[in-house]
């Protein structure tokens, strides 16, 4: 029973944090790699799948409320899709150990940036 209970509770907690906009997916990634001993690539794949329902519902609500700028979407989607495919290809071509350190530095810097936010620019 405990084989699935702890991962389920971690996923549930991360989904609640994601719904609040706190970044539960990043926390889920850290929990999977550091506590549950999941391979980093597998954890990143699970994290991306975890994000899809939230992204789909946000897209639906934004479209319903008229917040989507169609010309911007049409301009942004092709390069974003190409960058995602390139990133996926690079992540499978490079050893996972090589990816761990830059990803850890990125997480550290993003955490520090949340602790010391920059001053808002006046419009």
Residue pairs with C-beta under 8 A, 6 or more apart in sequence:
6 36
7 32
7 36
10 28
10 31
10 32
10 35
10 36
11 28
11 50
13 24
13 27
14 24
14 25
14 27
14 28
14 31
14 50
15 24
15 50
16 24
17 23
17 24
17 27
18 24
18 25
18 50
18 51
18 54
19 54
25 47
25 50
25 51
26 47
26 107
26 110
28 46
28 47
28 50
29 43
29 44
29 47
30 107
32 38
32 42
32 43
32 46
32 47
33 39
33 40
33 43
38 46
39 96
40 96
40 99
40 100
40 103
41 91
41 92
41 96
44 91
59 68
62 68
91 99
